[in-house]
Amino acid sequence: MPRKIWVATTCFRAAPDQPRTVEQNVRRAEDLIDQAAVYQPDLICLPETFPSIRVPHQAAREVAEEVPGPVTEALARKARQHRAYVVCPLFERRGDRVYNVAVLLDREGQIVGTYEKVHPVGSQPPLEPGAVLERGVTPGREAKVFETDFGKIGIMICFDSNWPGEWAELKRRGAELVVFPSAYEAGFKLFAHAWNNKYYVVSSTWSTPSKIIDLTGQLVATTGTYTDLAVARLDLEKRFFHVDWHAAKLVEIQRRYGRQVKVQWCLPEAGFTLESEVEGLTVDDLIAEFGLQPYEEYIAASAALQARLRDA
């Protein structure tokens, strides 16, 4: 059956002139999770290092804690209460090192895994070898994809937005949705990452709009002036197809299935997406029945043919 999931993301709307405490930030996160819970979401996302947002400190170690620890345990209780996966970003202390991480909690409040931010921000220019990053944060080593009961998700954090290779690696590892906890909005880059990799991107920010972005690079939902919560229903089976060789087949699909299949045209990009709206029918079923070729396969096959003709 189609894999329709509900995703909720949050914005802290944290004013820079209003100092906060870790306890206040944790209560804020719990309140936002409770607000999101009315939609019975499968996944709830919180901003980068949310416990220390606007908490005065000189070094990350001052506001870091071990994992599991008080913050992850508080959010684990909420994950269990609402039967939702929760992305919990914070500064984690491991021995003499500190990492900027996002901890993925499952519906039972158990830790699925932890992503360590690969690209922390340099504290000040010039960025020389050995420069302190994010006030003492150690960079992570690799992009990671996590298994959930609804599919595979990746995580990138804030400054990671500037490294498209990491985002492409998440796609190669099977990510269907990427969560982006961040201090800032990241703007057009997120839409480009979604489009280039054909997966959903869900951001969660300190004070600028948090967004849910479709795999076509289109905005699905956003926080804003009147709400710090954005919620959307997403289909992880949704696929993008180029119009080449498919126009006549799409007419056949629409004649046979009508509104049982949702068609979304992406006219400037010469393509369309397909989603099933009924149980017992999947996009893979449609691909097999009508001989469709998903976009990624079409591009790869075209590149291979071009290479053979080029070298002939």
MILO-896822 format. One record per residue: residue number from 1; x, y, z of N, C-alpha, C in turn. Coordinates in pm, whole numbers, plus 32768, in hexadecimal, padded with zeros to 4 digits. Each point is the difference from the previous one (the first is absolute). Layout:
BEGIN
NUM_X_Y_Z_X_Y_Z_X_Y_Z .
...
This chain:
BEGIN
1_8054_7F89_8000_7FAC_8077_8000_8058_807C_8000 .
2_7FCB_8073_7FD4_804F_807B_7FFF_8033_8022_808B .
3_807A_8036_8007_803B_8025_8081_7FEA_8095_8019 .
4_7F8B_8021_8030_7FDD_8089_8022_8026_8019_8092 .
5_804F_8066_8019_8027_801F_8089_7FE0_8093_801E .
6_7FF0_801D_8081_7FEE_808A_802D_8082_8030_8041 .
7_802B_8076_7FD7_807C_803B_8032_7FE0_8089_803B .
8_803A_801C_8075_7FF0_8083_8040_8089_803C_801A .
9_800E_8081_7FE3_807D_8044_801F_7FE4_8082_8049 .
10_8065_8032_8046_7FED_806D_805F_8064_8071_7FEA .
11_7FDA_8076_8031_8059_8073_8006_7FFC_8038_808E .
12_8075_8021_8037_8003_8030_808A_7FDF_8095_800B .
13_800A_8049_7F91_7FEB_8091_8002_804F_803F_8074 .
14_8082_7FE7_8000_8057_8028_806E_803E_8089_7FE6 .
15_7FD3_8065_8047_8033_8088_7FEF_808D_800B_803B .
16_8060_803D_7FB8_808B_8005_802F_8013_8052_807E .
17_7FA2_805B_801F_8010_8056_8075_7FB8_7FC8_807B .
18_7FD8_7F84_7FFA_7FB9_7FC2_8070_804A_7F83_8030 .
19_805B_800E_8062_8049_7F8C_8034_7F9F_7F97_8038 .
20_8026_7F81_7FEF_7FAB_7F94_802C_8051_7F9D_8052 .
21_7FBD_7F9E_8038_8042_7F94_8048_7FE4_7F7C_7FB8 .
22_8052_7F9C_801E_7FE9_7F7C_7FC6_7F76_7FCD_8026 .
23_7FD9_8016_807D_7F7E_7FD0_8030_7F8E_8041_7FB2 .
24_800B_8082_7FE4_7F99_8044_7FB1_7FF8_7FC6_7F73 .
25_8073_7FE5_7FC6_8001_7FCB_7F78_7FC7_7F73_7FF9 .
26_801C_7FB0_8064_7FC7_7F79_8002_7F69_8007_8011 .
27_7FD0_8058_8056_7F6E_800F_800F_7FC1_8031_7F7E .
28_8045_805A_7FBA_7FCF_8030_7F7F_7FF5_7F8C_7F9D .
29_8066_7FAC_7FFD_7FFE_7F8D_7FA6_7F8D_7FA2_8023 .
30_7FED_7FE6_8080_7F93_7FA8_802A_7F79_803A_7FD8 .
31_7FF1_8083_800E_7F82_8041_7FDB_7FE6_7FF4_7F6A .
32_8068_8015_7FAF_7FF0_7FF5_7F6F_7FDF_7F71_7FD7 .
33_803E_7F9F_8042_7FE0_7F73_7FE4_7F6F_7FE3_8022 .
34_7FD2_8034_8070_7F73_7FEC_8026_7FA2_803F_7F9A .
35_8024_8076_7FCD_7FAE_8041_7F9A_7FFB_7FAB_7F82 .
36_8072_7FCA_7FD9_8006_7FAE_7F86_7FB3_7F7E_8010 .
37_7FF5_7FD0_807D_7FC7_7F7C_8019_7F6E_7FF4_7FD5 .
38_7FB8_806F_7FF5_7F74_7FF7_7FD7_7FF2_7FC8_7F73 .
39_806C_8007_7FB1_7FFE_7FCA_7F78_802E_7F6F_7FFC .
40_8024_7FC9_8073_8035_7F77_8009_8072_7FEB_7F9C .
41_8066_8055_8007_806B_7FF8_7F9C_8059_7F85_8016 .
42_803B_7FD4_7F92_8062_7F94_8008_808A_8036_8025 .
43_801A_807F_7FDF_8083_803C_8015_7FEF_8090_802C .
44_804A_8028_806A_7FFF_808A_8031_8090_8032_8004 .
45_8017_8077_7FCA_8088_8034_7FF2_8012_807F_8053 .
46_8074_800B_8042_8023_8073_8052_807F_8042_7FCB .
47_8019_807E_8024_8072_8049_7FC6_8089_7FD3_8035 .
48_8064_8028_7FB8_808C_7FE4_8024_801E_802B_808F .
49_8043_7FA9_804B_802D_801A_808A_7F98_8050_804F .
50_7F81_7FD6_7FF9_7F94_804F_803B_800F_8017_8096 .
51_803B_7FA3_804F_8006_801C_8090_8053_807C_8022 .
52_8060_8023_7FAB_805A_806F_801F_7FE1_807F_7FAF .
53_7F8F_8003_7FB9_7FDD_8077_7FB3_7FF3_8079_805E .
54_804F_8066_7FE5_8001_807E_804C_8026_7FEC_8093 .
55_803E_7F90_8020_8035_7FEB_8086_808F_8036_8002 .
56_8021_8061_8054_8087_803A_8000_806A_7F96_801B .
57_8065_7FF7_7FAA_8070_7FA5_8015_8072_8029_7FA5 .
58_8079_7FDF_8027_8077_8020_7FB2_8031_7F87_7FB0 .
59_7FE9_7F8A_8032_802D_7F87_7FBC_7F8F_7F9B_8001 .
60_7FFB_7FAE_7F97_7F96_7F9C_7FF4_7FFD_7FA2_8077 .
61_8076_7FE0_8038_8007_7FA4_8071_7FAC_802F_8076 .
62_7FEF_8084_800F_7FB6_8036_8071_7F6B_7FDA_7FFD .
63_7FCC_7FE6_7F88_7F72_7FDF_7FF2_7FEB_7F74_7FC7 .
64_806C_7FB4_7FF5_7FF7_7F78_7FCA_7FDC_7F9E_806F .
65_7FC6_7F8E_7FD8_7FE4_7F96_805F_8016_7F79_7FBC .
66_8009_7F99_8051_8010_7F7A_7FC8_7F7C_7FD0_7FC7 .
67_800A_7F9E_7FA5_7F8A_7FC1_7FC4_8009_7F6A_801A .
68_7F9C_7FC4_8040_7F86_8040_8032_801D_8059_8079 .
69_7FA9_8063_8011_800E_805F_806D_7F7B_8042_801B .
70_7FFD_8069_8051_7F81_803E_8027_7FAA_802E_7F8B .
71_803E_803F_7F9A_7FB1_8033_7F90_7FC6_7F8E_7FAD .
72_8054_7FA0_7FDA_7FCC_7F92_7FAE_7F99_7FAE_804D .
73_8012_7FF4_8083_7F9E_7FB6_804F_7F7A_804A_8006 .
74_8004_8085_800A_7F83_804E_8000_7FB6_7FF1_7F7D .
75_804A_8005_7F91_7FBF_7FF3_7F7E_7FD7_7F70_7FE3 .
76_804A_7FA1_8038_7FD9_7F74_7FF1_7F77_7FE8_803F .
77_7FE6_8041_8071_7F7B_7FF2_803F_7F94_8035_7FA2 .
78_801B_806E_7FBB_7F9F_8037_7FA2_7FEE_7FA4_7F87 .
79_806E_7FC7_7FD1_7FF8_7FA2_7F8F_7FA8_7F8A_8024 .
80_8011_7FCA_8079_7FAD_7F90_802E_7F6F_802B_8011 .
81_7FEB_8075_803B_7F79_8031_8019_7FB0_800E_7F7F .
82_8041_8034_7F98_7FB9_801F_7F84_801B_7F9C_7F90 .
83_804F_7F98_801E_801A_7F96_7F9D_8037_803A_7F7F .
84_8065_8057_800D_803B_8041_7F8C_8098_7FFA_8007 .
85_803F_7FFB_7F8D_8090_8014_7FF9_801C_8095_8019 .
86_806C_801D_8048_8024_808A_8020_8094_8014_7FDF .
87_801D_806C_7FB6_808B_8027_7FE5_8029_8065_806A .
88_8061_7FDA_8051_802A_804C_8077_8090_8032_7FEC .
89_8014_807A_7FD2_8088_8034_7FEA_8036_8045_807D .
90_8080_7FE9_801D_803F_803D_8075_8096_7FF5_7FF5 .
91_8048_8042_805C_808F_7FEC_800F_8015_7F85_8059 .
92_804A_7F9E_7FCB_801A_7F86_804D_8090_7FFC_802F .
93_8014_7FDF_807F_8086_7FF1_803A_8026_7F6C_8001 .
94_8072_7FE2_7FC1_8036_7F78_8000_8091_8007_802E .
95_8017_7FE1_807D_8087_8009_8035_8032_808F_7FF7 .
96_8071_8014_7FBD_8038_8087_7FF4_7FD5_8046_7F80 .
97_7FA2_7FC7_7FB8_7FCF_803C_7F83_7F6D_8029_800C .
98_7FDA_8062_7FAE_7F74_802B_7FF6_7FD7_7FFC_7F6E .
99_7F8A_7FCB_7FE5_7FCB_7FF8_7F78_7F7A_8049_7FF8 .
100_7FE7_803B_7F8D_7F7C_8037_7FE1_7FB3_7F8E_7FBF .
101_7F9A_7FCC_8042_7FC0_7F85_7FD2_7F69_8011_7FF2 .
102_7FC6_7FA1_7FB9_7F6F_7FEF_7FFE_7FE5_7F6F_8024 .
103_7FBA_7FEB_806D_7FDE_7F7A_8031_7F75_7FDD_7FCE .
104_7FF3_7F8D_7FBF_7F7D_7FD2_7FD2_7FC7_7FA0_8067 .
105_7F8C_8025_8038_7FB9_7FAD_8061_7F8A_7FBB_7FBB .
106_7FE7_7F82_8021_7F90_7FBB_7FC1_7F80_800F_8051 .
107_7F99_7FBC_7FD7_7F7C_800F_803F_7FFF_7FCE_8091 .
108_8063_7FB1_8025_800D_7FD0_808A_8060_8055_8052 .
109_8035_8069_7FC1_8060_8054_8045_808D_7FC9_7FFF .
110_8018_7F95_7FB4_8085_7FC6_7FF6_8053_804A_7F97 .
111_8082_8004_8014_8059_8043_7FA1_8017_7FA6_7F88 .
112_7FD5_8031_7F8B_8017_7FB7_7F83_8090_8014_7FD3 .
113_8030_807B_800D_8088_8021_7FD7_801B_8094_8012 .
114_807C_8026_7FE9_802B_808B_8012_8052_802C_7F88 .
115_7FDD_8072_7FC9_8050_803D_7F95_8055_806F_803B .
116_8084_7FFD_7FE6_805A_8068_802C_8019_8060_7F8B .
117_7FE3_807F_8015_8011_8066_7F98_808C_7FF8_7FC3 .
118_8005_7FE9_7F7E_8081_7FEE_7FBC_8047_8085_7FEA .
119_7FB4_806C_7FEF_803C_8080_7FDD_7FDA_806F_8064 .
120_803C_8000_8078_7FE8_8070_805C_8034_8081_7FC5 .
121_7FCA_8070_802E_8029_8083_7FCF_8081_802A_8044 .
122_805D_803B_7FB3_8078_8038_803B_7FDE_8075_805A .
123_8044_800B_8073_7FDC_8065_8062_8021_808C_7FD4 .
124_806C_8010_7FB2_8023_8085_7FCF_8064_7FF2_7F8E .
125_8001_805E_7FA1_8064_7FFA_7F95_8087_8034_8033 .
126_8072_7FDD_7FC4_8007_7F9E_7F94_7FF5_7F72_8036 .
127_7FCC_7FA5_7FAE_7FEF_7F75_802C_8081_7FB4_7FE2 .
128_8050_7FF1_8064_8081_7FBF_7FF2_7FF9_7F72_8039 .
129_805E_7FA9_7FD6_8001_7F79_803B_8007_8007_8098 .
130_7FAA_7FB4_8041_7FFD_7FFF_8092_7FA6_806A_803B .
131_7FBE_8050_7FAD_7FA7_8067_8034_7F8F_7FC1_8050 .
132_7FD6_8043_8069_7F91_7FCF_8050_7F7F_800F_7FB1 .
133_7FAE_7F98_7FFB_7F83_8003_7FB7_7F8B_8003_8062 .
134_7FA1_805C_7FE8_7F88_800B_8053_8023_7FF7_8095 .
135_8063_804C_8028_8028_8009_808D_801F_7F78_803D .
136_804F_7FB2_7FB7_8031_7F83_8039_7FBD_7F83_7FCE .
137_7FBA_8006_7F90_7FB9_7F8C_7FCB_8059_7FB0_7FA1 .
138_8001_7F7E_8011_804A_7FA6_7FA8_7FA9_7FDA_7F88 .
139_8035_8009_7F86_7FB0_7FDA_7F8B_7FE4_7F6A_7FFD .
140_7F8A_7FDD_7FCF_7FE0_7F74_7FEA_8048_7FCB_7F84 .
141_7FEC_7F80_7FE3_804E_7FC0_7F95_7FB1_7FE0_7F82 .
142_7F7A_7FED_800B_7FB9_7FCF_7F8A_7F6B_801F_8005 .
143_7FC4_8001_7F8A_7F6F_8007_7FF5_7FC5_7F7B_802E .
144_7F89_8006_803B_7FC2_7F87_8035_7F6D_7FFA_7FDA .
145_7FD1_7F86_7FE8_7F73_7FE5_7FE5_7FCD_7FA0_806B .
146_7F87_801A_8032_7FC8_7FB2_806D_7F80_7FBA_7FD4 .
147_7FF0_7F85_802C_7F88_7FB2_7FE3_7F93_8022_8066 .
148_7F87_8019_7FCF_7F8B_8010_8056_7F97_7F9C_7FD4 .
149_7F90_7FFC_8046_7F97_7FA2_7FD8_7FB1_8031_7F87 .
150_801D_807B_7FD2_7FBB_8032_7F8A_805D_8016_7F89 .
151_8083_7FF8_8015_805D_8015_7F92_8088_802D_8031 .
152_8053_8030_7FA2_8089_8027_8020_800B_8099_8000 .
153_803D_8036_806D_8012_8090_8007_8093_8020_8017 .
154_802A_8070_7FC6_8085_8035_8017_7FF5_807F_8054 .
155_8072_802E_8032_8003_807C_804D_807A_8051_7FD5 .
156_7FEC_8080_7FE6_806B_8061_7FEC_7FE7_8073_8061 .
157_8069_8046_802A_7FF1_806B_8062_803D_8082_7FCD .
158_7FAF_8068_7FF5_802A_808B_7FEC_806B_8013_7F94 .
159_807F_8016_8026_806C_801F_7FA1_8017_7F8E_7F9D .
160_7FCF_7F88_8021_8007_7F90_7FA1_7FBB_8021_7F7C .
161_7FA8_8064_8002_7FB6_8022_7F86_805C_8027_7F8D .
162_807C_8025_801E_805D_8030_7F9A_8051_7F92_7FBD .
163_7FE7_7F85_8025_804A_7F8E_7FC6_7F9F_7FA3_7FB9 .
164_7FE3_8019_7F7F_7FA0_7FAC_7FB7_8029_7F6D_7FF6 .
165_8081_7FE6_8009_802D_7F75_7FFA_7FCA_7FAB_8071 .
166_7FF5_803C_8079_7FC9_7FB9_8071_7F6C_7FDF_7FEA .
167_7FB7_805E_7FC4_7F72_7FEB_7FE4_7FED_7F93_7F97 .
168_8059_7FFF_7F9D_7FF9_7F96_7F9B_8021_7F78_803C .
169_805B_7FFE_8062_8022_7F82_8042_7F88_7FC8_804B .
170_7FAF_8057_803D_7F87_7FD1_8042_7FA4_7FBB_7F9D .
171_7FF5_8039_7F88_7FAE_7FC1_7F99_8037_7F77_7FDA .
172_8083_7FF7_7FEF_803D_7F80_7FDC_7FE8_7F98_806C .
173_7FF4_802D_807B_7FE9_7FA3_8070_7F6C_7FE3_8016 .
174_7FAC_8037_7FAA_7F73_7FDA_8003_7FA3_805F_8048 .
175_802E_8077_8025_7FAA_805E_8048_7F87_8027_7FAC .
176_7F8B_7FFF_803F_7F84_802A_7FBF_7FD3_8089_8033 .
177_8037_8028_8071_7FE1_807F_803F_807B_802A_804F .
178_8021_8082_7FFB_8073_8033_804B_7FD0_806D_805F .
179_8023_7FF0_8080_7FE0_8064_8066_8076_8060_800C .
180_7FE1_8081_800D_8067_8068_8001_7FEE_805C_8078 .
181_802E_7FD7_8078_8000_805C_8071_8068_806C_7FE7 .
182_7FDE_807E_801D_8059_806C_7FD8_7FEA_807B_8057 .
183_8065_8057_8003_7FF0_8082_8040_7FC3_8065_7FA0 .
184_800A_7FE4_7F7D_7FCF_805F_7F9C_7FB0_7FB7_7F94 .
185_7FC9_804F_7FA5_7FA0_7FCC_7FA0_803E_7FAF_7F8F .
186_8076_8029_7FD2_804A_7FC1_7F91_7FC8_801F_7F77 .
187_7F86_8032_7FF9_7FCC_8036_7F83_7FF8_7F9E_7F8C .
188_8027_8032_7F8A_7FEE_7FB5_7F83_804B_7F7C_8000 .
189_806C_7FF9_804D_8051_7F85_7FFF_7FAD_7F85_8023 .
190_7FA5_800D_805F_7FB0_7F8D_8028_7FA5_7FD1_7F90 .
191_7FC7_8060_7FB8_7FAA_7FDC_7F8F_8052_7FB9_7F94 .
192_807B_8030_7FEC_8057_7FC1_7F9C_8027_7F73_802B .
193_801F_7FED_8080_8024_7F79_8030_7F8A_7F9F_7FEF .
194_7F87_8030_801F_7F8A_7FAB_7FEF_7FF0_7FD9_7F6D .
195_8006_8062_7FA8_7FEE_7FE6_7F71_806F_7FA6_7FC9 .
196_807D_8021_801F_8070_7FB5_7FC7_8001_7F6E_802C .
197_7FCD_7FE5_8078_8006_7F79_8035_7F79_7FB8_8004 .
198_7F96_8047_7FDE_7F7A_7FC8_7FFB_7FD8_7FBE_8084 .
199_8016_804B_806D_7FCA_7FD8_8082_7FC7_807A_8047 .
200_7FAF_7FE6_8066_7FC7_806D_8050_806B_8039_805C .
201_7FF8_8083_801A_8058_8043_8060_7FA8_8046_8067 .
202_801F_7FEA_8080_7FB3_803C_806D_8061_804D_8059 .
203_7FF3_8085_8002_805A_8052_8050_7FBD_8028_8083 .
204_8053_801E_8063_7FD0_8032_8080_8065_8066_8032 .
205_7FD4_807C_8018_805D_806E_8016_7FEA_8047_8085 .
206_8062_8055_8022_7FF6_804E_807B_7F93_806A_7FF7 .
207_8006_8055_7F97_7FA5_8073_7FFC_7FCB_8022_7F76 .
208_8039_7FC7_7F97_7FCD_8016_7F79_7FA4_7F8D_7FD9 .
209_7FB3_800E_7F94_7F9E_7F98_7FE0_803B_7F73_7FF2 .
210_7FC0_7FA1_8040_801C_7F72_7FEB_7FA7_7FD0_7F8F .
211_8032_7FA3_7FAF_7FBA_7FDB_7F86_7FF8_7F69_7FEC .
212_7F98_7FD8_7FBA_7FF4_7F79_7FCB_7FFF_800D_7F69 .
213_8061_7FC1_7FBE_8017_8013_7F70_7FEB_7F7C_7FB7 .
214_7FB5_8006_7F95_7FE1_7F8A_7FAF_807B_7FD1_7FB4 .
215_7FFF_7F84_7FD2_8070_7FCA_7FB3_800D_8043_7F78 .
216_7F9E_804F_7FD9_800A_804F_7F85_803A_808B_801A .
217_8029_801B_807B_8037_8082_8022_7F98_806A_801A .
218_7F83_7FD9_8012_7F93_805E_801B_7FDF_8004_8094 .
219_7FD7_8075_8030_7FDD_8011_808C_7F7B_7FBC_801E .
220_7FFD_7FB0_8069_7F87_7FBB_802A_7FC0_8047_8077 .
221_8052_8025_8064_7FCC_8040_8078_8070_8050_8040 .
222_7FDB_8068_804D_8064_8054_8040_7FCA_803B_8081 .
223_805B_801A_805E_7FDD_8051_8074_8005_8093_7FD5 .
224_7FD0_8058_8057_7FFF_808D_7FDA_7FD0_8059_8070 .
225_7FCE_8072_7FDA_7FDB_8067_8061_7F9E_7FCE_8069 .
226_7FA3_7FAB_7FD8_7F94_7FD9_805A_800B_7F73_8036 .
227_8064_7FB6_7FD6_800C_7F76_8031_8091_7FD4_8001 .
228_8025_7FB5_8067_8085_7FC6_800B_7FFE_7F6B_7FE2 .
229_7F95_7FD3_7FC0_7FF0_7F73_7FE0_7FD6_7FF1_7F6E .
230_8044_7FA8_7FB9_7FD9_7FDE_7F76_7FEB_7F6A_7FF9 .
231_7F93_7FD6_7FC2_7FDB_7F73_7FFB_7FD7_7FDC_7F72 .
232_8024_7F8A_7FD4_7FD8_7FD4_7F7B_7FFA_7F68_7FFA .
233_7FAC_7FCF_7FA6_7FF7_7F71_7FE2_8054_7FE8_7F83 .
234_8060_7FA5_8009_805C_7FE5_7F92_7FF5_7F6E_7FD6 .
235_8015_7FE9_7F80_7FFB_7F79_7FC9_808E_7FD5_7FDC .
236_8039_7FA3_804B_8089_7FD5_7FE6_800C_7FA7_7F86 .
237_7F8E_7FD9_7FC5_8005_7FB5_7F82_7FF8_8059_7F85 .
238_7FE6_807E_8015_7FF3_805F_7F92_807E_7FFD_7FA9 .
239_7FEE_7FFD_7F7B_8072_7FFA_7FA4_7FF1_806A_7F95 .
240_8075_802E_7FD1_8005_8064_7F95_8027_7FBC_7F7D .
241_7FBE_8029_7F94_801A_7FC9_7F7A_8014_8071_7F9D .
242_805D_7FED_7FA4_800E_805D_7F90_7F90_7FE4_7F9E .
243_7FD3_8067_7FB9_7F90_7FEF_7FA3_8026_7FAC_7F87 .
244_8082_7FFA_7FDD_802B_7FB2_7F8B_7FCE_7F70_800B .
245_7FBF_7FD0_7F95_7FCF_7F77_7FF4_7F8D_7FE0_805F .
246_7FD2_8063_804C_7F9C_7FE3_8065_7F79_8044_7FE9 .
247_7FF9_8060_7FA6_7F86_804F_7FF2_7F87_7FA7_7FE0 .
248_800E_7FA8_7F9F_7F90_7FA9_7FDB_7FDD_7F9F_8070 .
249_8067_7FCE_8045_7FE8_7FA4_806F_7FB6_8044_8071 .
250_801D_807F_8017_7FBD_8049_806B_7F6B_800E_7FE1 .
251_7FDF_8015_7F82_7F73_8005_7FD9_7FBC_7F7C_801F .
252_8045_7F90_7FE5_7FC8_7F7C_801E_7FEA_7FEF_8096 .
253_8060_802D_8050_7FF4_7FF5_8092_7F87_804D_8030 .
254_7FF0_807A_7FCE_7F91_8053_802D_7F79_7FC5_7FD5 .
255_7FFB_7FC7_7F89_7F83_7FC3_7FD1_7FDB_7F87_8056 .
256_8064_7FB3_8025_7FE4_7F86_804A_7FE4_801A_8094 .
257_804D_805A_803E_7FF9_800E_8091_7FC0_8082_8031 .
258_7FF0_8062_7FA8_7FC0_807B_802A_803E_803C_807C .
259_7FAD_8021_8063_8035_8043_8076_803F_7FA1_8064 .
260_8007_7F80_7FDE_804B_7FA2_8054_8097_801A_7FF8 .
261_8029_8046_7F98_808D_8023_7FEE_800B_8098_7FF5 .
262_8052_803A_8055_8015_8091_7FFE_8074_8022_7FA3 .
263_7FE5_8059_7FA1_8066_802E_7FA2_801F_8091_801D .
264_807F_801E_8015_802C_808B_8014_8060_8024_7F90 .
265_7FD7_805C_7FAA_8054_802A_7F91_806C_8060_802F .
266_8077_7FF0_7FCE_806F_805E_8012_8023_8032_7F74 .
267_7FB0_805C_7FCE_8005_8024_7F72_8085_8040_7FD6 .
268_8038_805F_804C_807F_803A_7FD3_8071_7F99_7FFA .
269_7FF6_7F99_8056_8068_7F99_8003_7FE1_7F8A_7FA4 .
270_7F91_8009_7FB6_7FD7_7F97_7FA2_7FF2_7F79_8047 .
271_7FB8_8002_806F_7FEE_7F84_8049_7F80_7FFE_8050 .
272_7FEB_7F94_804A_7F89_7FF2_8053_801F_7F9C_806F .
273_7FB0_8003_8069_800B_7F9D_806B_7F80_7FAE_8007 .
274_800E_7F88_8036_7F8E_7FA7_8015_7FF9_7FD8_8093 .
275_7F86_7FFD_8035_7FE4_7FCC_8086_7F82_7FAC_7FF8 .
276_7FFF_7F91_8048_7F87_7FB2_800D_7FAD_8036_8072 .
277_7F7D_8005_7FEE_7FA6_8032_8067_7FAC_7F91_803F .
278_801C_7F81_7FDC_7FAF_7F92_8032_8059_7F8D_802D .
279_7FCE_7FB4_8062_8045_7F87_802A_7FFA_7F97_7F92 .
280_8066_7FAE_7FFA_8002_7F96_7F9D_803B_8029_7F7B .
281_8027_807E_7FF4_803E_8031_7F85_8078_8055_8026 .
282_8076_7FDF_7FCF_8078_804B_801D_8037_803E_7F80 .
283_805A_805F_8010_8042_803C_7F8B_8053_7F96_7FB9 .
284_803D_7FA6_804B_804A_7F92_7FC1_7FA3_7FAA_7FAA .
285_7F83_7FEF_802C_7F9F_7FB7_7FAE_7FEA_8049_7F7B .
286_7FF3_8084_8008_7FEB_804F_7F87_8079_7FF9_7FA3 .
287_8077_8004_803B_807A_7FF7_7FB0_8003_7F7B_7FB4 .
288_7FDE_7F95_8045_8002_7F7C_7FC0_7F92_7FF3_7F97 .
289_7F88_8030_8020_7F8E_7FEF_7FA6_800F_804E_7F7F .
290_8038_807A_800A_8003_8057_7F8A_808E_8012_7FC7 .
291_8061_7FB7_8036_8087_8009_7FCA_803E_8089_8013 .
292_7FEC_803B_8074_8036_8085_801A_8094_7FF7_802A .
293_8048_806B_7FE9_808C_8007_8028_8013_807B_8059 .
294_8017_7FEC_8082_8015_8072_8059_8073_8058_7FCF .
295_7FFB_807C_8028_805D_8066_7FCF_8091_7FD7_8011 .
296_8025_7FD1_8076_808D_7FDE_8018_8030_7F93_7FA1 .
297_7FA9_7F9E_7FE9_8024_7F93_7FA5_800B_8033_7F71 .
298_7FA8_805A_7FD9_8003_8039_7F79_8081_804E_7FE9 .
299_8029_8051_8062_807A_804F_7FF3_807A_7FA4_7FFA .
300_8003_7F9A_8055_8071_7FA3_8001_8009_7FB3_7F7C .
301_7F8E_7FD2_7FCC_7FFF_7FB8_7F80_802A_805B_7F8E .
302_7FD2_807D_8002_8026_805F_7F97_8096_801A_8003 .
303_8037_8012_8079_8090_8018_800C_8050_7F8A_7FCD .
304_7FD2_7F86_801D_8047_7F88_7FD1_7FFD_7FF6_7F69 .
305_7F8B_801D_7FC4_7FF5_7FFD_7F6E_8059_806A_7FC1 .
306_7FFF_8077_8039_8054_806C_7FCB_8093_7FDA_8004 .
307_802A_7FBF_806D_808C_7FD7_800D_8026_7F98_7F96 .
308_7FA2_7FA0_7FE7_801D_7F9A_7F99_800D_8040_7F77 .
309_7FA7_805E_7FE1_8005_8040_7F7B_8078_805A_7FF4 .
310_8026_803F_806F_8075_8058_7FFF_8081_7FB3_7FE3 .
311_8005_7F85_8035_807B_7FAF_7FF3_7FFC_7FA0_7F8B .
312_7F91_8001_7FB6_7FF3_7FA1_7F90_8062_8022_7F90 .
